[in-house]
């Protein structure tokens, strides 16, 4: 157990499990999403690229599908799985698109 907090309306926990290991966020005992441990590494030119698998596939592709559906949208709402990955992918894609025309996260 990496983190555990019992709040007024929910209990939130973060557990490390699996092989390869992943971090699993759960609310009231129900897993909501997971992040591979490499997701925590800073992204540099030297950082190894990893294929998406498990929850990372949905968490990464869902906001990109929304952007493909409405590429000129000025605002967007992302309802993810609690890990922050969907919001990160959406914001980083838009930011990079505006800065250098490439789009996407490194």
N, CA, C and O atoms as a DFTB+ gen file, in Angstrom:
424 C
 N C O
     1  1       0.860      -1.174       0.000
     2  2       0.000       0.000       0.000
     3  2       0.909       1.241       0.000
     4  3       1.699       1.445       0.922
     5  1       0.785       2.047      -1.029
     6  2       1.582       3.262      -1.154
     7  2       0.898       4.437      -0.465
     8  3       1.555       5.283       0.141
     9  1      -0.432       4.478      -0.567
    10  2      -1.204       5.587       0.009
    11  2      -2.571       5.058       0.415
    12  3      -3.146       4.201      -0.257
    13  1      -3.082       5.582       1.525
    14  2      -4.429       5.214       1.980
    15  2      -5.004       6.397       2.745
    16  3      -4.375       6.893       3.680
    17  1      -6.185       6.852       2.361
    18  2      -6.833       7.951       3.070
    19  2      -8.318       7.652       3.161
    20  3      -8.984       7.410       2.154
    21  1      -8.823       7.674       4.383
    22  2     -10.238       7.458       4.640
    23  2     -10.879       8.824       4.838
    24  3     -10.635       9.486       5.846
    25  1     -11.698       9.247       3.876
    26  2     -12.323      10.563       3.939
    27  2     -13.776      10.496       4.356
    28  3     -14.289       9.433       4.705
    29  1     -14.426      11.629       4.317
    30  2     -15.821      11.734       4.733
    31  2     -16.759      10.936       3.823
    32  3     -17.696      10.297       4.301
    33  1     -16.502      10.977       2.509
    34  2     -17.408      10.296       1.580
    35  2     -16.751       9.169       0.805
    36  3     -17.440       8.432       0.099
    37  1     -15.438       9.015       0.914
    38  2     -14.761       7.968       0.145
    39  2     -13.449       7.572       0.814
    40  3     -12.854       8.340       1.569
    41  1     -13.025       6.370       0.519
    42  2     -11.708       5.883       0.906
    43  2     -10.905       5.725      -0.371
    44  3     -11.337       5.044      -1.301
    45  1      -9.731       6.355      -0.419
    46  2      -8.885       6.318      -1.602
    47  2      -7.591       5.604      -1.245
    48  3      -6.996       5.856      -0.198
    49  1      -7.161       4.705      -2.135
    50  2      -5.904       3.999      -1.901
    51  2      -5.097       3.921      -3.184
    52  3      -5.641       3.968      -4.287
    53  1      -3.790       3.800      -3.017
    54  2      -2.859       3.621      -4.132
    55  2      -2.009       2.413      -3.782
    56  3      -1.330       2.402      -2.755
    57  1      -2.044       1.399      -4.629
    58  2      -1.360       0.145      -4.383
    59  2      -0.407      -0.149      -5.523
    60  3      -0.707       0.133      -6.684
    61  1       0.732      -0.711      -5.192
    62  2       1.688      -1.152      -6.202
    63  2       1.549      -2.664      -6.330
    64  3       1.652      -3.384      -5.337
    65  1       1.315      -3.149      -7.551
    66  2       1.097      -4.583      -7.754
    67  2       1.452      -4.964      -9.183
    68  3       1.671      -4.098     -10.031
    69  1       1.508      -6.254      -9.442
    70  2       1.660      -6.773     -10.792
    71  2       3.094      -6.991     -11.223
    72  3       4.043      -6.625     -10.530
    73  1       3.221      -7.605     -12.400
    74  2       4.518      -7.838     -13.023
    75  2       4.354      -7.667     -14.528
    76  3       3.789      -8.555     -15.167
    77  1       4.815      -6.584     -15.121
    78  2       5.574      -5.499     -14.504
    79  2       4.696      -4.691     -13.551
    80  3       3.478      -4.633     -13.719
    81  1       5.322      -4.067     -12.548
    82  2       4.541      -3.362     -11.522
    83  2       3.804      -2.141     -12.069
    84  3       4.299      -1.419     -12.935
    85  1       2.604      -1.941     -11.530
    86  2       1.789      -0.779     -11.847
    87  2       1.273      -0.182     -10.542
    88  3       1.220      -0.861      -9.516
    89  1       0.893       1.097     -10.590
    90  2       0.235       1.742      -9.464
    91  2      -1.255       1.730      -9.749
    92  3      -1.688       2.155     -10.820
    93  1      -2.044       1.245      -8.795
    94  2      -3.493       1.117      -8.970
    95  2      -4.185       2.065      -8.001
    96  3      -3.993       1.974      -6.789
    97  1      -4.997       2.981      -8.546
    98  2      -5.771       3.891      -7.704
    99  2      -7.161       3.294      -7.525
   100  3      -7.796       2.872      -8.492
   101  1      -7.625       3.263      -6.284
   102  2      -8.934       2.684      -5.986
   103  2      -9.736       3.642      -5.109
   104  3      -9.185       4.291      -4.220
   105  1     -11.024       3.722      -5.364
   106  2     -11.949       4.513      -4.554
   107  2     -12.963       3.562      -3.955
   108  3     -13.621       2.808      -4.671
   109  1     -13.086       3.601      -2.641
   110  2     -13.996       2.703      -1.917
   111  2     -13.746       1.238      -2.276
   112  3     -14.683       0.451      -2.402
   113  1     -12.469       0.885      -2.440
   114  2     -12.089      -0.490      -2.719
   115  2     -12.200      -0.912      -4.163
   116  3     -11.790      -2.021      -4.507
   117  1     -12.748      -0.056      -5.031
   118  2     -12.918      -0.395      -6.448
   119  2     -11.795       0.240      -7.261
   120  3     -11.646       1.462      -7.248
   121  1     -11.000      -0.567      -7.971
   122  2      -9.939       0.005      -8.805
   123  2     -10.537       0.905      -9.894
   124  3     -11.450       0.504     -10.614
   125  1     -10.006       2.122      -9.997
   126  2     -10.489       3.077     -11.000
   127  2      -9.564       3.167     -12.199
   128  3     -10.023       3.396     -13.318
   129  1      -8.286       2.994     -11.987
   130  2      -7.326       3.094     -13.068
   131  2      -5.957       2.713     -12.557
   132  3      -5.741       2.573     -11.353
   133  1      -5.021       2.545     -13.500
   134  2      -3.665       2.200     -13.102
   135  2      -2.666       2.925     -13.991
   136  3      -2.972       3.329     -15.112
   137  1      -1.477       3.073     -13.458
   138  2      -0.380       3.711     -14.186
   139  2       0.840       2.815     -14.124
   140  3       1.184       2.325     -13.049
   141  1       1.508       2.584     -15.256
   142  2       2.765       1.855     -15.199
   143  2       3.807       2.712     -14.475
   144  3       3.730       3.941     -14.509
   145  1       4.770       2.077     -13.828
   146  2       5.768       2.829     -13.068
   147  2       6.595       3.760     -13.959
   148  3       7.059       4.802     -13.498
   149  1       6.784       3.394     -15.229
   150  2       7.565       4.270     -16.108
   151  2       6.869       5.617     -16.339
   152  3       7.513       6.579     -16.757
   153  1       5.571       5.692     -16.072
   154  2       4.838       6.947     -16.265
   155  2       5.374       8.048     -15.360
   156  3       5.222       9.229     -15.674
   157  1       5.996       7.686     -14.249
   158  2       6.527       8.660     -13.302
   159  2       7.894       9.210     -13.721
   160  3       8.356      10.205     -13.162
   161  1       8.543       8.573     -14.696
   162  2       9.868       9.017     -15.131
   163  2       9.759      10.320     -15.917
   164  3       8.839      10.483     -16.718
   165  1      10.696      11.257     -15.696
   166  2      10.700      12.475     -16.517
   167  2      10.926      12.114     -17.983
   168  3      11.697      11.204     -18.287
   169  1      10.277      12.804     -18.865
   170  2      10.388      12.528     -20.294
   171  2      11.511      13.381     -20.885
   172  3      11.423      14.608     -20.929
   173  1      12.566      12.705     -21.336
   174  2      13.688      13.384     -21.974
   175  2      13.995      12.660     -23.280
   176  3      13.374      11.647     -23.600
   177  1      14.948      13.184     -24.022
   178  2      15.357      12.525     -25.266
   179  2      15.934      11.139     -24.990
   180  3      15.840      10.249     -25.834
   181  1      16.535      10.952     -23.803
   182  2      17.164       9.679     -23.453
   183  2      16.188       8.669     -22.843
   184  3      16.536       7.499     -22.682
   185  1      14.972       9.108     -22.504
   186  2      13.995       8.219     -21.874
   187  2      13.510       7.175     -22.881
   188  3      13.167       7.498     -24.018
   189  1      13.491       5.926     -22.438
   190  2      13.004       4.855     -23.306
   191  2      11.502       5.028     -23.550
   192  3      10.763       5.426     -22.649
   193  1      11.065       4.731     -24.756
   194  2       9.637       4.761     -25.070
   195  2       9.048       3.392     -24.765
   196  3       9.698       2.368     -24.973
   197  1       7.820       3.380     -24.272
   198  2       7.169       2.142     -23.881
   199  2       5.858       1.983     -24.624
   200  3       5.155       2.968     -24.851
   201  1       5.509       0.745     -25.013
   202  2       4.197       0.537     -25.635
   203  2       3.088       0.696     -24.585
   204  3       3.284       0.390     -23.409
   205  1       1.943       1.172     -25.022
   206  2       0.805       1.297     -24.114
   207  2       0.185      -0.076     -23.889
   208  3       0.084      -0.888     -24.809
   209  1      -0.229      -0.317     -22.646
   210  2      -0.914      -1.568     -22.335
   211  2      -1.826      -1.337     -21.136
   212  3      -1.691      -0.333     -20.436
   213  1      -2.738      -2.246     -20.901
   214  2      -3.642      -2.132     -19.763
   215  2      -4.473      -0.863     -19.817
   216  3      -4.932      -0.453     -20.883
   217  1      -4.662      -0.241     -18.654
   218  2      -5.465       0.981     -18.564
   219  2      -4.839       2.139     -19.326
   220  3      -5.550       3.045     -19.762
   221  1      -3.520       2.126     -19.492
   222  2      -2.837       3.237     -20.171
   223  2      -3.359       3.430     -21.592
   224  3      -3.384       4.555     -22.091
   225  1      -3.773       2.353     -22.245
   226  2      -4.306       2.456     -23.602
   227  2      -5.556       3.329     -23.628
   228  3      -5.633       4.282     -24.403
   229  1      -6.528       3.007     -22.788
   230  2      -7.776       3.776     -22.725
   231  2      -7.529       5.185     -22.233
   232  3      -8.058       6.146     -22.792
   233  1      -6.723       5.314     -21.184
   234  2      -6.469       6.617     -20.571
   235  2      -5.753       7.564     -21.535
   236  3      -5.935       8.779     -21.449
   237  1      -4.952       7.034     -22.441
   238  2      -4.233       7.869     -23.406
   239  2      -5.052       8.155     -24.653
   240  3      -5.038       9.274     -25.167
   241  1      -5.766       7.148     -25.142
   242  2      -6.465       7.309     -26.415
   243  2      -7.810       8.023     -26.306
   244  3      -8.228       8.667     -27.268
   245  1      -8.496       7.933     -25.179
   246  2      -9.811       8.563     -25.041
   247  2      -9.774      10.069     -25.325
   248  3     -10.604      10.546     -26.098
   249  1      -8.851      10.838     -24.735
   250  2      -8.838      12.268     -25.035
   251  2      -8.403      12.565     -26.469
   252  3      -8.816      13.573     -27.042
   253  1      -7.575      11.700     -27.055
   254  2      -7.140      11.929     -28.431
   255  2      -8.276      11.679     -29.412
   256  3      -8.370      12.351     -30.439
   257  1      -9.136      10.717     -29.103
   258  2     -10.312      10.475     -29.940
   259  2     -11.241      11.690     -29.883
   260  3     -11.806      12.092     -30.900
   261  1     -11.396      12.268     -28.696
   262  2     -12.220      13.474     -28.563
   263  2     -11.634      14.615     -29.389
   264  3     -12.381      15.345     -30.041
   265  1     -10.316      14.781     -29.375
   266  2      -9.683      15.834     -30.173
   267  2      -9.848      15.571     -31.665
   268  3     -10.031      16.506     -32.444
   269  1      -9.785      14.308     -32.066
   270  2      -9.980      13.977     -33.479
   271  2     -11.410      14.280     -33.914
   272  3     -11.645      14.683     -35.053
   273  1     -12.355      14.088     -33.014
   274  2     -13.763      14.358     -33.321
   275  2     -14.021      15.854     -33.482
   276  3     -14.818      16.252     -34.332
   277  1     -13.362      16.683     -32.684
   278  2     -13.560      18.138     -32.738
   279  2     -12.197      18.835     -32.667
   280  3     -11.864      19.425     -31.640
   281  1     -11.405      18.775     -33.746
   282  2     -10.041      19.299     -33.708
   283  2      -9.942      20.808     -33.488
   284  3      -8.897      21.295     -33.057
   285  1     -10.991      21.544     -33.771
   286  2     -10.933      23.004     -33.587
   287  2     -11.569      23.461     -32.267
   288  3     -11.732      24.660     -32.039
   289  1     -11.919      22.527     -31.420
   290  2     -12.540      22.878     -30.140
   291  2     -11.591      23.737     -29.308
   292  3     -10.392      23.463     -29.260
   293  1     -12.108      24.758     -28.661
   294  2     -11.294      25.651     -27.830
   295  2     -11.296      25.213     -26.370
   296  3     -10.394      25.586     -25.618
   297  1     -12.293      24.428     -25.951
   298  2     -12.358      23.916     -24.586
   299  2     -12.741      22.438     -24.637
   300  3     -13.289      21.954     -25.627
   301  1     -12.441      21.742     -23.556
   302  2     -12.791      20.320     -23.482
   303  2     -12.884      19.899     -22.028
   304  3     -12.217      20.467     -21.163
   305  1     -13.705      18.913     -21.766
   306  2     -13.793      18.309     -20.440
   307  2     -13.364      16.857     -20.574
   308  3     -13.809      16.149     -21.477
   309  1     -12.509      16.425     -19.681
   310  2     -12.051      15.045     -19.698
   311  2     -12.478      14.388     -18.402
   312  3     -12.096      14.826     -17.317
   313  1     -13.269      13.340     -18.518
   314  2     -13.644      12.551     -17.343
   315  2     -12.838      11.275     -17.439
   316  3     -13.174      10.365     -18.197
   317  1     -11.773      11.218     -16.666
   318  2     -10.857      10.092     -16.745
   319  2     -11.120       9.065     -15.662
   320  3     -12.227       8.942     -15.137
   321  1     -10.062       8.332     -15.345
   322  2     -10.169       7.259     -14.372
   323  2      -9.491       7.621     -13.051
   324  3      -9.263       6.746     -12.216
   325  1      -9.172       8.885     -12.857
   326  2      -8.608       9.313     -11.586
   327  2      -7.101       9.360     -11.526
   328  3      -6.544       9.798     -10.520
   329  1      -6.421       8.923     -12.572
   330  2      -4.964       8.885     -12.549
   331  2      -4.322      10.176     -13.052
   332  3      -3.160      10.442     -12.746
   333  1      -5.049      10.970     -13.806
   334  2      -4.503      12.193     -14.386
   335  2      -3.921      11.998     -15.774
   336  3      -3.557      12.978     -16.424
   337  1      -3.821      10.769     -16.248
   338  2      -3.211      10.492     -17.547
   339  2      -4.043      11.079     -18.692
   340  3      -3.477      11.660     -19.618
   341  1      -5.366      10.942     -18.649
   342  2      -6.220      11.460     -19.732
   343  2      -6.098      12.977     -19.836
   344  3      -5.968      13.509     -20.938
   345  1      -6.137      13.671     -18.718
   346  2      -6.003      15.130     -18.726
   347  2      -4.630      15.540     -19.223
   348  3      -4.501      16.516     -19.963
   349  1      -3.605      14.804     -18.822
   350  2      -2.250      15.113     -19.272
   351  2      -2.141      14.968     -20.792
   352  3      -1.612      15.853     -21.466
   353  1      -2.636      13.867     -21.323
   354  2      -2.557      13.639     -22.768
   355  2      -3.299      14.731     -23.536
   356  3      -2.803      15.231     -24.546
   357  1      -4.467      15.093     -23.065
   358  2      -5.257      16.121     -23.738
   359  2      -4.549      17.471     -23.702
   360  3      -4.455      18.145     -24.729
   361  1      -4.053      17.873     -22.541
   362  2      -3.427      19.192     -22.422
   363  2      -2.091      19.238     -23.135
   364  3      -1.758      20.253     -23.747
   365  1      -1.324      18.175     -23.073
   366  2      -0.023      18.180     -23.720
   367  2      -0.172      18.163     -25.237
   368  3       0.620      18.791     -25.941
   369  1      -1.172      17.457     -25.749
   370  2      -1.392      17.442     -27.194
   371  2      -1.730      18.838     -27.690
   372  3      -1.178      19.291     -28.693
   373  1      -2.624      19.516     -27.002
   374  2      -3.037      20.855     -27.416
   375  2      -1.870      21.833     -27.300
   376  3      -1.643      22.635     -28.206
   377  1      -1.131      21.774     -26.195
   378  2      -0.017      22.692     -25.966
   379  2       1.041      22.515     -27.054
   380  3       1.511      23.500     -27.624
   381  1       1.415      21.286     -27.341
   382  2       2.448      21.048     -28.352
   383  2       1.939      21.406     -29.736
   384  3       2.707      21.890     -30.567
   385  1       0.655      21.176     -30.000
   386  2       0.087      21.526     -31.299
   387  2       0.210      23.021     -31.531
   388  3       0.577      23.455     -32.623
   389  1      -0.096      23.810     -30.510
   390  2      -0.054      25.261     -30.648
   391  2       1.378      25.773     -30.736
   392  3       1.647      26.749     -31.438
   393  1       2.302      25.118     -30.026
   394  2       3.679      25.613     -30.003
   395  2       4.447      25.278     -31.268
   396  3       5.100      26.155     -31.834
   397  1       4.388      24.045     -31.726
   398  2       5.252      23.677     -32.844
   399  2       4.553      22.926     -33.978
   400  3       5.206      22.491     -34.926
   401  1       3.235      22.770     -33.886
   402  2       2.484      22.164     -34.966
   403  2       2.552      20.651     -35.020
   404  3       1.929      20.044     -35.891
   405  1       3.297      20.015     -34.107
   406  2       3.424      18.558     -34.161
   407  2       2.322      17.857     -33.395
   408  3       1.784      16.856     -33.868
   409  1       1.979      18.359     -32.231
   410  2       0.985      17.689     -31.386
   411  2       1.560      16.462     -30.713
   412  3       2.627      15.978     -31.091
   413  1       0.859      15.965     -29.724
   414  2       1.251      14.750     -29.027
   415  2       2.268      14.977     -27.936
   416  3       2.967      15.990     -27.922
   417  1       2.347      14.031     -27.025
   418  2       3.324      14.082     -25.938
   419  2       4.602      13.409     -26.380
   420  3       4.562      12.451     -27.152
   421  1       5.726      13.886     -25.910
   422  2       6.989      13.249     -26.323
   423  2       7.077      11.843     -25.790
   424  3       8.065      11.151     -26.034
